[in-house]
């Protein structure tokens, strides 16, 4: 039951990131989805993959995206 709820939270965060107009909010939502995915990997018994997921995807990729958004315009054209 907890596993399915965690997957639903991850899917909800990803869908919310697709519908948000602000790019910074989308990056934060995707970072949260990556963190939840790391939790899923940990629940499946793969702590090494969970640590890598948290460090690379939720940490490094989010930082790179935020730097790219900072160097460009923050809001998309509507």
C-alpha positions in Angstrom: 0.0 0.0 0.0 2.8 2.4 0.9 4.7 1.5 -2.3 1.7 2.3 -4.5 1.1 5.6 -2.7 4.7 6.6 -3.2 4.4 5.8 -7.0 1.2 7.9 -7.2 2.9 10.8 -5.5 5.8 10.6 -8.0 3.4 10.5 -10.9 1.4 13.5 -9.5 4.6 15.5 -9.1 5.7 14.8 -12.6 2.3 15.7 -14.1 2.2 18.9 -12.0 5.7 19.8 -13.4 4.3 19.4 -16.9 1.4 21.8 -16.3 3.3 24.5 -14.4 4.1 27.6 -16.4 7.0 28.8 -14.3 10.2 26.9 -15.2 11.7 27.2 -11.7 8.6 25.6 -10.2 8.8 22.9 -12.8 12.4 22.1 -11.9 11.6 22.0 -8.2 8.7 19.6 -8.8 10.9 17.4 -10.9 13.6 17.4 -8.2 10.9 16.3 -5.7 9.8 13.5 -8.1 13.4 12.4 -8.4 13.7 12.3 -4.6 10.6 10.2 -4.4 12.0 7.9 -7.1 15.1 7.5 -4.9 12.8 6.5 -2.1 11.2 3.9 -4.3 14.6 2.5 -5.2 15.4 2.3 -1.5 12.1 0.5 -0.8 12.9 -2.0 -3.5 16.1 -2.9 -1.7 18.6 -1.0 -3.9 20.2 1.6 -1.6 23.2 2.2 -3.9 20.9 3.1 -6.8 18.8 5.3 -4.4 21.9 7.2 -3.3 23.0 7.7 -7.0 19.5 8.8 -8.0 19.3 11.3 -5.2 22.8 12.7 -5.8 22.8 12.9 -9.6 19.2 13.4 -10.6 17.8 15.2 -7.6 21.0 17.1 -6.8 23.3 17.7 -9.8 20.7 17.9 -12.5 18.5 20.2 -10.6 21.5 22.5 -10.0 22.4 22.5 -13.7 18.7 23.3 -14.6 18.6 26.1 -12.1 21.8 27.7 -13.4 20.5 27.4 -17.0 17.2 29.1 -16.0 19.1 31.8 -14.2 21.1 32.6 -17.3 18.0 32.8 -19.5 14.5 34.1 -19.0 12.6 32.5 -16.1 9.0 32.5 -17.6 7.9 30.8 -20.7 6.0 32.7 -23.4 2.3 32.2 -23.0 
